[in-house]
């Protein structure tokens, strides 16, 4: 079934929305009168194609179709989601909504990227106010999962639930604000930090770079995986949050902040901030900074993924939603994924440790398929790798769509002999040959597997035995 999303406004935020929907398998129809819109979105999409797939350890959906339209009525044809990202002027948004509601399907959800307006302000005077919600994202939209979903009593419960479902389906975390407020939640924090930073620069306490260092080397990393309250709970030690508040609560009365007073943005202060920012980052182009940012975010979020925590837990849940059934009738595809940014080395190639990781993941998946899963392992049995031989036959780069196809050469008694072939399309990248021994986790000695595992493994090995022996089986290092 074709799913269609409409993007109204193709700037940085609109382009990010377009990229996320498109790479999650939706067709995307764009309306933006800017003659440069197609170029701008194409550049954002190029960055997204390079970085977003690397967050997943399963194959991404087939990319949707991107089209650009000169008329709103064409851009909303057949759509189920409309994302508005036009300038922050209420009269412009109202004019756009009037056009959308004239031509769009009545059940299409209209989400606004607004960072400041409340949904009641957006809905005022509209023919179908219940169709309009706030869905405020963060840049880059194609990587950061948060979307502040703000609704009013005018929004039917069905619209709210469907908005949550669609945002979740494209890998985002819909944070539902049941009570509207100016600037929602996240931007209120950002505004507070921004005001304090302006004073620190104006008063000569810190430069723009020093302020950024305080964030990126300290609390920013903590906030990135635990947020504010969970971080402070830990700061309270074994006594927890109550102890933290008792210990640090009095400082809230101290004159540490100027948050209730904002420095005047004089030309002098603006020039000071701009000059310092140029000195800090001017040697990078915007595209270079975006790639640096994306590399860092992918690395951090993949690290969080390994811990199944914070944004990483969302990514793991999205992988489960996107995982495809595995065909067991022939050679078994045990890995299907994109090579992520953090798998490459100084040559720009996938490094040798990642070949082993991919083959290790393939072995783990094969073990799971024969019944040697987490439940079985917890009961006291597992397979241990006794010997591995990897042949590196061709190069792989970040963004390459790789698959590992697995064959069982031997599956009897205590032994399991696996042969993995890593390919990119028709190109053979590497082979991995692995001998595994079933072990009792209680005695730490070789043992026979449970009967159901032995039977499944035997059937697969018997089926694979009808195929010719793969080239390279049993070869020693250095022998072609």
Order of alpha helices (4+ residues) and beta strands (2+ residues): beta-alpha-beta-alpha-beta-alpha-beta-alpha-beta-alpha-beta-beta-alpha-beta-alpha-alpha-alpha-alpha-alpha-alpha-alpha-alpha-beta-alpha-alpha-beta-beta-beta-beta-beta-alpha
